[in-house]
Amino acid sequence: MDLSWSHQHLTRRRTLAAATGLAAGALLRPGPALAAAAQYTNPVIWQDFADIDIMRVGDTYYASASTMHYSPGAPVLRSYDLVNWEIAGHAVPVLDFGAKYDLNGARGYVRGIWASSLAYRPSNRTFYWLGQIDFARTYVYTATAVEGPWSRLTTISTPYYDAGLLVDTDDTLYVAYGNTTISVAQLSPDGRNQIRTQEVFRTPSSVGTLEGARFYKINGQYYIFLTRPANGQYILKSSSGPFGPYTMRQVLLDLRGPIPGGGVPHQGGLVRTQSGAWYYMAFVDAYPGGRMPALAPVTWTADGWPVVQLVNGAWGTTYPSPAVPAPPRQVTPMTGVDTFDGTSLKPRWEWNHNPDNTKWSVGDGLTLRTATVTHDLYWARNTLTHRIQGPTSTATAQLDHSAMRDGDRAGLALLRDSSAWIGLKRDGGATRVVMVTGLTMDGNWNTTGTGTEIASAPVSGSRIWLRANADIRPGAPRPGTFSYSTDGITFTRLGPAFSMGNDWRFFMGYRFALFNHATLALGGAVRVTRFEVSTP
């Protein structure tokens, strides 16, 4: 096939409530034959993976996503059927872009890994990740396997905002990027330098903002796939080469999505199966949980434009499953039990900012030694996060707290710009289990509330089970509840329900988070012997 292997702007307009101007493709009405076929259900991943770049290498599909201030960054997902996905690794091993990503005198909330690009170069059998950081410069990482190790290939002084990387059929590397004004850059053959950049398209004022570029060569034509946040998708096409000129066509606008209460599917990528069928994987704004990947089949017009196949005028909740070869194995579930065996964390885990690697270990459970003296969880290093599984799920952590010291705070949080937690306070040699709410940030991500204890109970012994239940169905603030157990069997509710907000501006959705920080002095520790995310 002639397809190379191939963010968010903080002022983006939100038009999720709009219900007019539908402009997407042909209707797909399931008939008896389709009804009998195997089907998949959207969202294909009900976890927070946004700004998707997707590709196929041989019989394997890969996708990347934004992670903002979480570390490691830029997860790489893997699938054999476009429907069942696992987290294979991370393209950015550490956010070594400045002290703020270490929570060292500054913070990197809502910075870091925005919309970036993932590509594969057959000539050297290498995966490439490319993304800009802090509007300052662009970084390129490479690996010969998505599990890693990934290493930095180069730093480019031009910040390629919301970039899409294209490996052309002649092995030339091109990057499409920009917000409203779209440019194309050509990289040197080794991918280390920019040798040319040129504006190729200026978005008409009638359309507004276009960003989130994905760059393709299909049947000799060059395409730049662009999103209008957060309710539209457009495509540019050139028959004259990667530098244009380009003409524009609307792919979808104000399209009803597959998640009740959620937004319009947008900002993703196109991928072709082994049999030649095309699919579009987008994300759906679905706060408080985040942005969830959804998949729809695509056909092409005779003159070379993509058309999303709809069900009753909307992005389908179900479609026939892609016709692909039988997978070589089952993918690793994104939920379930983790006992923190082995020598490294499973790829489903990401830290809130870079961790202090001298203060944690795995093997015999997860040991979190206090790494920060603070009363503010948002400043505490070594807070370990796990995406919440939608529409509802429960996280249960078993903790050994025998090594806590006076002033230490350890527990399980529902973490975002407004947070709450259940956990342990050790003061004066006594330990209590508490529920704390009122951890808040303002719109500049400065702390406005460090939390208020609203329920507590005394505990004895050295073990406790902490549980958080999260409802992340979109469309309204949703409840999160907390409970604890001293035997792992009978759980006692602690505190009132916590309202998880559905504002979009933090971008990342709520996460389960394990933490341990000091308020007096370092030296204490907790050990998480078991962690489980389960669904009803």
RODO-2510 file (C-alpha; in nm, 4 decimals, decimal comma):
residues 536
     n   res          X          Y          Z
     1     m     0,0000     0,0000     0,0000
     2     d     0,1103     0,3560    -0,0639
     3     l     0,0882     0,4751     0,2941
     4     s     0,3964     0,5770     0,4846
     5     w     0,4357     0,4359     0,8307
     6     s     0,3744     0,6951     0,9593
     7     h    -0,2284     1,9726     2,2188
     8     q    -0,4195     2,0882     2,2969
     9     h    -0,4389     2,4659     2,2781
    10     l    -0,5417     2,6125     2,6129
    11     t    -0,7829     2,8552     2,4454
    12     r    -0,9548     2,5974     2,2303
    13     r    -1,3240     2,6527     2,1827
    14     r    -1,5650     2,4107     2,3312
    15     t    -1,8729     2,3443     2,1246
    16     l    -1,9701     2,0060     2,2571
    17     a    -2,3276     2,1227     2,3103
    18     a    -2,3731     2,2207     1,9470
    19     a    -2,6224     2,0076     1,7621
    20     t    -2,6301     2,1621     1,4161
    21     g    -2,4177     2,1618     1,1038
    22     l    -2,3736     1,7851     1,0780
    23     a    -2,1387     1,7241     0,7899
    24     a    -2,0118     1,3694     0,7799
    25     g    -2,0364     1,0678     0,5615
    26     a    -2,2742     0,8064     0,4454
    27     l    -2,5029     0,6154     0,6747
    28     l    -2,4166     0,2597     0,7618
    29     r    -2,7348     0,0727     0,8437
    30     p    -2,6678    -0,2742     0,9791
    31     g    -2,8597    -0,5383     0,7911
    32     p    -2,9098    -0,9043     0,8721
    33     a    -2,5651    -1,0029     0,7467
    34     l    -2,3888    -0,7381     0,9552
    35     a    -2,6024    -0,8110     1,2584
    36     a    -2,4764    -1,1661     1,2590
    37     a    -2,1129    -1,0621     1,2349
    38     a    -1,8878    -1,0027     1,5323
    39     q    -1,9107    -0,6463     1,6548
    40     y    -1,7081    -0,4103     1,8659
    41     t    -1,8375    -0,1406     2,0971
    42     n    -1,7183     0,2187     2,1335
    43     p    -1,5256     0,3487     2,3089
    44     v    -1,2778     0,0760     2,2204
    45     i    -1,0702     0,1912     2,5189
    46     w    -1,2605     0,3446     2,8087
    47     q    -0,9499     0,5008     2,9556
    48     d    -0,7889     0,8391     2,9037
    49     f    -0,5791     0,8234     2,5836
    50     a    -0,6057     1,1448     2,3826
    51     d    -0,4487     1,3005     2,0715
    52     i    -0,4071     0,9622     1,9123
    53     d    -0,1584     0,8845     1,6385
    54     i    -0,2166     0,5385     1,4953
    55     m    -0,0349     0,3140     1,2472
    56     r     0,0150    -0,0457     1,1413
    57     v     0,3471    -0,2248     1,1045
    58     g     0,2936    -0,5674     0,9526
    59     d     0,0122    -0,7332     1,1456
    60     t     0,0454    -0,5094     1,4526
    61     y    -0,1235    -0,1779     1,5250
    62     y     0,0313     0,0926     1,7389
    63     a    -0,1030     0,4161     1,8828
    64     s     0,0405     0,6966     2,0928
    65     a    -0,1265     0,9438     2,3263
    66     s    -0,0745     1,2592     2,5314
    67     t     0,0268     1,2417     2,8966
    68     m     0,1031     1,6038     2,9888
    69     h     0,2927     1,6078     3,3230
    70     y     0,2855     1,2325     3,3855
    71     s     0,6099     1,0356     3,3651
    72     p     0,7123     0,8286     3,1784
    73     g     0,5349     1,0053     2,8944
    74     a     0,3886     0,9260     2,5546
    75     p     0,2503     0,5734     2,6034
    76     v     0,2618     0,3395     2,3059
    77     l    -0,0414     0,1149     2,2743
    78     r    -0,0441    -0,2114     2,0790
    79     s    -0,3243    -0,4123     1,9217
    80     y    -0,3702    -0,6911     1,6706
    81     d    -0,7324    -0,6150     1,5833
    82     l    -0,7823    -0,2368     1,6421
    83     v    -1,0282    -0,3179     1,9207
    84     n    -0,8336    -0,4823     2,2038
    85     w    -0,5349    -0,2776     2,3160
    86     e    -0,2510    -0,3018     2,5651
    87     i     0,0080    -0,0520     2,6875
    88     a     0,3403    -0,1703     2,5469
    89     g     0,5731     0,1024     2,6691
    90     h     0,6468     0,4758     2,6764
    91     a     0,8386     0,6703     2,4124
    92     v     0,9603     0,9372     2,6566
    93     p     1,1272     0,7591     2,9504
    94     v     1,1648     1,0691     3,1662
    95     l     1,0464     1,4279     3,1320
    96     d     1,3950     1,5784     3,1444
    97     f     1,2796     1,9137     3,0092
    98     g     1,3477     2,1263     3,3153
    99     a     1,3265     2,1302     3,6950
   100     k     0,9512     2,1905     3,6944
   101     y     0,8963     1,8337     3,5771
   102     d     1,0772     1,7179     3,8937
   103     l     0,8532     1,9321     4,1185
   104     n     1,1732     2,1179     4,1969
   105     g     1,0835     2,4815     4,2618
   106     a     0,8190     2,4766     3,9899
   107     r     0,5495     2,2465     3,8536
   108     g     0,4669     2,1168     3,5088
   109     y     0,0928     2,0568     3,5394
   110     v    -0,0810     2,0703     3,1991
   111     r     0,2547     2,1044     3,0201
   112     g     0,4803     1,8258     2,8991
   113     i     0,3624     1,5718     2,6423
   114     w     0,0899     1,7239     2,4276
   115     a    -0,0252     1,5981     2,0892
   116     s     0,2763     1,4257     1,9372
   117     s     0,3505     1,1788     1,6607
   118     l     0,4514     0,8154     1,6296
   119     a     0,5915     0,6681     1,3077
   120     y     0,7837     0,3689     1,1804
   121     r     1,0702     0,3856     0,9306
   122     p     1,1086     0,0588     0,7391
   123     s     1,4539     0,1474     0,6032
   124     n     1,6131     0,1151     0,9478
   125     r     1,3323    -0,0751     1,1217
   126     t     1,3020     0,2014     1,3783
   127     f     1,0115     0,3663     1,5597
   128     y     1,0163     0,7449     1,5879
   129     w     0,8377     0,9653     1,8409
   130     l     0,8343     1,3395     1,7779
   131     g     0,6834     1,6145     1,9934
   132     q     0,7345     1,9738     2,1038
   133     i     0,7694     2,0721     2,4668
   134     d     0,6696     2,4064     2,6205
   135     f     0,6511     2,5815     2,2804
   136     a     1,0315     2,5912     2,2928
   137     r     1,1749     2,3020     2,0921
   138     t     1,1004     1,9624     1,9434
   139     y     1,2387     1,6306     2,0652
   140     v     1,2771     1,3104     1,8674
   141     y     1,3102     0,9701     2,0336
   142     t     1,3741     0,6368     1,8644
   143     a     1,3567     0,2672     1,9465
   144     t     1,3751    -0,0586     1,7548
   145     a     1,0922    -0,2034     1,9675
   146     v     0,8074    -0,0104     2,1239
   147     e     0,8802    -0,1651     2,4647
   148     g     1,2083     0,0223     2,4512
   149     p     1,4639     0,1193     2,5328
   150     w     1,3763     0,4563     2,3811
   151     s     1,6545     0,7124     2,3505
   152     r     1,6651     1,0746     2,2415
   153     l     1,7852     1,1084     1,8835
   154     t     1,7896     1,4865     1,8591
   155     t     1,6532     1,8216     1,9663
   156     i     1,5233     2,0603     1,6981
   157     s     1,4957     2,4315     1,7712
   158     t     1,1625     2,4700     1,5884
   159     p     0,8685     2,3740     1,8129
   160     y     0,6471     2,1596     1,5894
   161     y     0,3125     2,2249     1,7550
   162     d     0,0663     1,9304     1,7308
   163     a     0,2927     1,7545     1,4842
   164     g     0,2387     1,4678     1,2448
   165     l     0,5463     1,2798     1,1199
   166     l     0,5438     1,1237     0,7720
   167     v     0,7989     0,8740     0,6452
   168     d     0,7544     0,9122     0,2704
   169     t     0,7841     0,6242     0,0267
   170     d     1,1310     0,7507    -0,0699
   171     d     1,2295     0,7461     0,3021
   172     t     1,2236     1,1271     0,3384
   173     l     1,0982     1,2535     0,6747
   174     y     0,8368     1,5304     0,6765
   175     v     0,6513     1,6985     0,9630
   176     a     0,3147     1,8753     0,9368
   177     y     0,2437     2,1091     1,2279
   178     g     0,0833     2,4280     1,3476
   179     n    -0,2288     2,5933     1,4820
   180     t    -0,4480     2,7603     1,2180
   181     t    -0,1382     2,8284     1,0069
   182     i    -0,0208     2,4850     0,8967
   183     s     0,3399     2,4266     0,7894
   184     v     0,5434     2,1368     0,6582
   185     a     0,9073     2,0777     0,7518
   186     q     1,1547     1,8426     0,5866
   187     l     1,4110     1,6756     0,8095
   188     s     1,7614     1,5653     0,7233
   189     p     1,8019     1,2005     0,6172
   190     d     1,9195     1,1060     0,9668
   191     g     1,6196     1,2821     1,1228
   192     r     1,8351     1,5057     1,3401
   193     n     1,7871     1,8454     1,1757
   194     q     1,5371     2,0582     0,9902
   195     i     1,6498     2,1416     0,6396
   196     r     1,3364     2,3212     0,5180
   197     t     1,0049     2,4495     0,6493
   198     q     0,7230     2,6193     0,4632
   199     e     0,3709     2,7386     0,5348
   200     v     0,1324     2,5266     0,3285
   201     f    -0,2151     2,6283     0,4456
   202     r    -0,3893     2,9083     0,6327
   203     t    -0,7229     2,8136     0,7853
   204     p    -1,0180     3,0248     0,6644
   205     s    -1,1734     3,2418     0,9337
   206     s    -1,5047     3,0698     0,8669
   207     v    -1,3542     2,7459     1,0006
   208     g    -1,1582     2,8944     1,2898
   209     t    -0,8860     2,6878     1,4547
   210     l    -0,7296     2,3807     1,2970
   211     e    -0,4553     2,1820     1,4694
   212     g    -0,3626     1,8255     1,5638
   213     a    -0,1901     1,7409     1,2344
   214     r    -0,1506     1,3854     1,1077
   215     f     0,0422     1,3451     0,7822
   216     y    -0,0163     1,0695     0,5237
   217     k     0,0706     0,9712     0,1694
   218     i    -0,2074     0,7615     0,0183
   219     n    -0,2228     0,6578    -0,3470
   220     g     0,0328     0,9209    -0,4376
   221     q    -0,1600     1,2035    -0,2693
   222     y    -0,0490     1,3902     0,0420
   223     y    -0,3017     1,4377     0,3199
   224     i    -0,2896     1,6410     0,6407
   225     f    -0,5615     1,5357     0,8837
   226     l    -0,6597     1,8245     1,1166
   227     t    -0,8992     1,8801     1,4040
   228     r    -1,1173     2,1772     1,4866
   229     p    -1,1307     2,1580     1,8670
   230     a    -1,3455     2,0159     1,9958
   231     n    -1,6170     1,9417     1,7437
   232     g    -1,4771     1,8968     1,3932
   233     q    -1,2313     1,7179     1,1702
   234     y    -1,0944     1,8394     0,8363
   235     i    -0,8501     1,7092     0,5796
   236     l    -0,6111     1,8804     0,3406
   237     k    -0,5093     1,7120     0,0144
   238     s    -0,2236     1,7837    -0,2255
   239     s    -0,1526     1,6242    -0,5602
   240     s     0,1644     1,8300    -0,6011
   241     g     0,3861     1,7025    -0,3246
   242     p     0,4231     1,7484     0,0525
   243     f     0,4557     2,1271     0,0291
   244     g     0,1237     2,1680    -0,1507
   245     p    -0,0769     2,3520    -0,2571
   246     y    -0,3512     2,1915    -0,0468
   247     t    -0,7263     2,1966    -0,0757
   248     m    -0,9515     2,1437     0,2261
   249     r    -1,2596     1,9332     0,2909
   250     q    -1,4666     1,8850     0,6068
   251     v    -1,4727     1,5312     0,7400
   252     l    -1,7147     1,5808     1,0286
   253     l    -1,8648     1,8598     1,2341
   254     d    -2,0863     1,8458     1,5446
   255     l    -2,1236     1,4735     1,4978
   256     r    -2,3109     1,2900     1,7708
   257     g    -2,0645     1,0629     1,9488
   258     p    -2,0886     0,7079     2,0844
   259     i    -2,0635     0,7904     2,4577
   260     p    -2,3810     0,9289     2,6189
   261     g    -2,3014     1,2683     2,7663
   262     g    -1,9683     1,2825     2,5848
   263     g    -1,8436     1,5033     2,3062
   264     v    -1,7807     1,4889     1,9332
   265     p    -1,5202     1,2341     1,8163
   266     h    -1,2184     1,4217     1,6804
   267     q    -0,8381     1,4511     1,6741
   268     g    -0,7078     1,1103     1,5877
   269     g    -0,5657     0,9296     1,2897
   270     l    -0,6312     0,7059     0,9923
   271     v    -0,5071     0,3495     0,9581
   272     r    -0,5406     0,0802     0,6923
   273     t    -0,5839    -0,2889     0,7696
   274     q    -0,4004    -0,5711     0,5984
   275     s    -0,7045    -0,6297     0,3749
   276     g    -0,7223    -0,2660     0,2654
   277     a    -1,0062    -0,1441     0,4901
   278     w    -0,9650     0,1985     0,6496
   279     y    -1,0481     0,3136     1,0017
   280     y    -1,0415     0,6390     1,1913
   281     m    -0,9531     0,6308     1,5600
   282     a    -1,0558     0,9529     1,7333
   283     f    -1,1088     1,0477     2,0936
   284     v    -1,4261     1,1562     2,2685
   285     d    -1,4199     1,4221     2,5398
   286     a    -1,5720     1,2296     2,8288
   287     y    -1,4910     1,4090     3,1527
   288     p    -1,4451     1,3496     3,4433
   289     g    -1,2643     1,0430     3,3074
   290     g    -1,0765     1,2128     3,0246
   291     r    -1,0700     1,1515     2,6501
   292     m    -1,1607     0,8060     2,5271
   293     p    -1,0618     0,6420     2,1948
   294     a    -1,3415     0,5498     1,9543
   295     l    -1,3101     0,3677     1,6216
   296     a    -1,5136     0,3991     1,3015
   297     p    -1,4714     0,2587     0,9492
   298     v    -1,3829     0,4968     0,6663
   299     t    -1,4487     0,4762     0,2936
   300     w    -1,3082     0,6957     0,0179
   301     t    -1,4791     0,8949    -0,2552
   302     a    -1,3822     0,8408    -0,6165
   303     d    -1,1801     1,1631    -0,6093
   304     g    -0,9850     1,0634    -0,2991
   305     w    -1,1529     1,2035     0,0116
   306     p    -1,2264     1,0054     0,3305
   307     v    -1,5817     0,9522     0,4534
   308     v    -1,6605     0,8333     0,8065
   309     q    -1,9246     0,5623     0,8047
   310     l    -2,2117     0,6539     1,0349
   311     v    -2,4936     0,4696     1,2077
   312     n    -2,8241     0,6572     1,2002
   313     g    -2,6433     0,9861     1,1491
   314     a    -2,3990     0,9389     1,4352
   315     w    -2,0634     0,7824     1,5126
   316     g    -2,1722     0,4275     1,5853
   317     t    -2,1779     0,2750     1,9290
   318     t    -2,1187    -0,0583     1,7543
   319     y    -1,9704    -0,1604     1,4204
   320     p    -1,8714    -0,4918     1,2617
   321     s    -1,5310    -0,5964     1,3880
   322     p    -1,2367    -0,5338     1,1543
   323     a    -1,1482    -0,8313     0,9364
   324     v    -0,7929    -0,9049     1,0453
   325     p    -0,5831    -1,2189     1,0969
   326     a    -0,6228    -1,4037     1,4240
   327     p    -0,4045    -1,2381     1,6894
   328     p    -0,0866    -1,4239     1,7869
   329     r    -0,1782    -1,3830     2,1550
   330     q    -0,4169    -1,2062     2,3861
   331     v    -0,3180    -0,8526     2,4784
   332     t    -0,2367    -0,7675     2,8392
   333     p    -0,5426    -0,6253     3,0192
   334     m    -0,5277    -0,2626     3,1287
   335     t    -0,7032    -0,3515     3,4530
   336     g    -0,6750    -0,6309     3,7078
   337     v    -0,4328    -0,7163     3,9850
   338     d    -0,0755    -0,5935     4,0241
   339     t     0,1441    -0,7305     4,3007
   340     f     0,4452    -0,5277     4,1819
   341     d     0,6581    -0,8295     4,1072
   342     g     0,9585    -0,8129     3,8782
   343     t     1,2153    -0,5368     3,8571
   344     s     1,0125    -0,2526     3,7048
   345     l     0,6659    -0,1054     3,7074
   346     k     0,4099    -0,2322     3,4569
   347     p     0,3526     0,0181     3,1746
   348     r     0,0011     0,0972     3,2962
   349     w     0,1589     0,3100     3,5731
   350     e     0,2745     0,6718     3,5385
   351     w     0,4118     0,9072     3,8025
   352     n     0,2784     1,2551     3,8730
   353     h     0,5867     1,4372     3,7383
   354     n     0,9239     1,2622     3,7452
   355     p     0,9864     1,0462     4,0508
   356     d     1,2824     1,0465     4,2834
   357     n     1,4057     0,7014     4,1879
   358     t     1,5970     0,6616     4,5126
   359     k     1,2694     0,6650     4,7080
   360     w     1,0749     0,3763     4,5563
   361     s     1,1247     0,0127     4,4612
   362     v     0,9327    -0,2898     4,3401
   363     g     0,9835    -0,6621     4,3738
   364     d     0,8249    -0,7481     4,7051
   365     g     0,5344    -0,5124     4,6492
   366     l     0,5724    -0,1413     4,5816
   367     t     0,7677     0,0448     4,8489
   368     l     0,7112     0,4206     4,8609
   369     r     0,9536     0,5999     5,0876
   370     t     0,8677     0,9604     5,1629
   371     a     1,0323     1,1847     4,9043
   372     t     0,8905     1,5263     4,9949
   373     v     0,8125     1,7197     5,3100
   374     t     0,4940     1,9102     5,2318
   375     h     0,1323     1,9588     5,3317
   376     d     0,0357     1,9805     4,9626
   377     l    -0,0184     1,6589     4,7679
   378     y     0,0272     1,8523     4,4430
   379     w     0,3884     1,9219     4,5461
   380     a     0,4589     1,5680     4,6688
   381     r     0,6945     1,3618     4,4560
   382     n     0,6487     0,9914     4,3862
   383     t     0,2714     0,9925     4,3549
   384     l     0,1982     0,6940     4,1308
   385     t    -0,1091     0,7082     3,9073
   386     h    -0,3312     0,4624     3,7220
   387     r    -0,6012     0,5483     3,4707
   388     i    -0,9597     0,4918     3,5762
   389     q    -1,1544     0,2351     3,3752
   390     g    -1,4943     0,3573     3,2587
   391     p    -1,7781     0,3853     3,2931
   392     t    -1,7257     0,2889     3,6585
   393     s    -1,4463     0,1046     3,8338
   394     t    -1,2990     0,0390     4,1741
   395     a    -0,9379     0,0515     4,2888
   396     t    -0,8336    -0,1420     4,5977
   397     a    -0,4870    -0,1106     4,7497
   398     q    -0,3458    -0,3255     5,0286
   399     l    -0,0931    -0,1288     5,2361
   400     d     0,1568    -0,2251     5,4986
   401     h     0,1987     0,0932     5,7012
   402     s     0,4227    -0,0360     5,9784
   403     a     0,7152     0,1829     5,8665
   404     m     0,5269     0,5128     5,8633
   405     r     0,6638     0,7910     6,0820
   406     d     0,4980     1,0762     6,2640
   407     g     0,3693     1,3374     6,0219
   408     d     0,3460     1,0977     5,7276
   409     r     0,0434     1,0862     5,4980
   410     a    -0,0150     0,7866     5,2726
   411     g    -0,3116     0,6645     5,0772
   412     l    -0,5227     0,6336     4,7657
   413     a    -0,6477     0,9459     4,5856
   414     l    -0,8822     1,0439     4,3109
   415     l    -0,6354     1,2868     4,1549
   416     r    -0,6988     1,5856     3,9327
   417     d    -0,7136     1,9636     3,9799
   418     s    -0,9820     1,8959     4,2430
   419     s    -0,8939     1,5887     4,4453
   420     a    -0,9839     1,3767     4,7453
   421     w    -0,8244     1,0785     4,9171
   422     i    -0,8572     0,8051     5,1718
   423     g    -0,5479     0,7119     5,3641
   424     l    -0,3444     0,7105     5,6793
   425     k    -0,2240     0,9869     5,9062
   426     r     0,0463     0,8984     6,1575
   427     d     0,0669     1,1554     6,4381
   428     g     0,1973     1,1203     6,7908
   429     g     0,2615     0,7504     6,7398
   430     a    -0,1050     0,6841     6,6558
   431     t    -0,2470     0,5984     6,3171
   432     r    -0,5876     0,6978     6,1835
   433     v    -0,7596     0,6248     5,8546
   434     v    -0,9032     0,9488     5,7159
   435     m    -1,0978     1,0846     5,4227
   436     v    -0,9695     1,4197     5,2983
   437     t    -1,1275     1,6447     5,0396
   438     g    -1,0792     2,0038     4,9253
   439     l    -0,7476     1,9596     4,7444
   440     t    -0,7843     2,2198     4,4690
   441     m    -0,5989     2,4169     4,2039
   442     d    -0,6835     2,7367     4,0206
   443     g    -0,6785     2,7862     3,6437
   444     n    -0,3035     2,8459     3,6497
   445     w    -0,2567     2,5151     3,8352
   446     n    -0,1490     2,6757     4,1596
   447     t    -0,2732     2,5082     4,4762
   448     t    -0,5738     2,6794     4,6329
   449     g    -0,6591     2,4123     4,8889
   450     t    -0,4419     2,1473     5,0555
   451     g    -0,7343     1,9452     5,1862
   452     t    -0,9655     1,9155     5,4816
   453     e    -1,0121     1,6008     5,6862
   454     i    -1,3847     1,5264     5,7005
   455     a    -1,3974     1,1731     5,8386
   456     s    -1,1661     0,9461     6,0355
   457     a    -1,1402     0,6250     6,2344
   458     p    -0,8624     0,4764     6,4489
   459     v    -0,6746     0,1770     6,3100
   460     s    -0,4370    -0,0743     6,4647
   461     g    -0,2053    -0,3371     6,3289
   462     s     0,0146    -0,2921     6,0257
   463     r    -0,2144    -0,3636     5,7273
   464     i    -0,5095    -0,1837     5,5742
   465     w    -0,7060    -0,2061     5,2531
   466     l    -0,8062     0,1237     5,0915
   467     r    -1,0728     0,1453     4,8244
   468     a    -1,1876     0,4164     4,5838
   469     n    -1,4878     0,3765     4,3570
   470     a    -1,5097     0,6140     4,0604
   471     d    -1,8022     0,6900     3,8328
   472     i    -1,6619     0,8607     3,5231
   473     r    -1,9698     0,8641     3,3010
   474     p    -1,9478     1,1994     3,1206
   475     g    -2,1934     1,4836     3,1047
   476     a    -2,1996     1,5920     3,4706
   477     p    -1,9883     1,5837     3,7853
   478     r    -1,9867     1,2279     3,9154
   479     p    -1,9394     1,0702     4,2594
   480     g    -1,6272     0,9102     4,3934
   481     t    -1,6541     0,7178     4,7180
   482     f    -1,4005     0,5791     4,9628
   483     s    -1,3938     0,2853     5,2024
   484     y    -1,1445     0,0810     5,4021
   485     s    -1,1024    -0,2641     5,5504
   486     t    -0,8821    -0,4211     5,8147
   487     d    -0,9273    -0,7757     5,6836
   488     g    -0,9661    -0,7309     5,3073
   489     i    -1,3200    -0,8665     5,3187
   490     t    -1,5506    -0,6266     5,4989
   491     f    -1,5234    -0,2653     5,3833
   492     t    -1,6491     0,0363     5,5740
   493     r    -1,7502     0,3518     5,3913
   494     l    -1,5623     0,6610     5,5069
   495     g    -1,6845     1,0133     5,4423
   496     p    -1,9380     1,1527     5,1970
   497     a    -1,9234     1,1127     4,8204
   498     f    -1,6669     1,3313     4,6485
   499     s    -1,7874     1,5167     4,3379
   500     m    -1,5475     1,4643     4,0471
   501     g    -1,5754     1,7671     3,8211
   502     n    -1,6128     1,7451     3,4437
   503     d    -1,4356     2,0660     3,3383
   504     w    -1,2019     2,0057     3,0434
   505     r    -0,9239     2,2549     3,1138
   506     f    -0,6922     2,0225     3,3071
   507     f    -0,7128     1,7999     2,9967
   508     m    -0,6120     1,4789     3,1715
   509     g    -0,8958     1,2919     3,3396
   510     y    -0,9190     1,1737     3,6974
   511     r    -0,6762     0,9007     3,8010
   512     f    -0,6344     0,6646     4,0905
   513     a    -0,3162     0,7650     4,2726
   514     l    -0,0987     0,6034     4,5383
   515     f     0,1022     0,8445     4,7504
   516     n     0,3216     0,8743     5,0585
   517     h     0,4648     1,2058     5,1697
   518     a     0,5955     1,3562     5,4902
   519     t     0,4837     1,6696     5,6675
   520     l     0,7631     1,6701     5,9301
   521     a     1,0704     1,4789     5,8098
   522     l     1,1716     1,2141     5,5586
   523     g     1,2400     0,8550     5,6525
   524     g     0,9026     0,6816     5,6604
   525     a     0,7711     0,4282     5,4104
   526     v     0,4684     0,2259     5,3117
   527     r     0,4501    -0,0923     5,1079
   528     v     0,1666    -0,1598     4,8630
   529     t     0,1471    -0,5375     4,8406
   530     r    -0,1477    -0,5565     4,6034
   531     f    -0,3395    -0,3174     4,3796
   532     e    -0,6472    -0,4057     4,1788
   533     v    -0,8695    -0,2147     3,9383
   534     s    -1,1996    -0,3948     3,8889
   535     t    -1,5224    -0,3202     3,7049
   536     p    -1,8775    -0,4189     3,7972
***
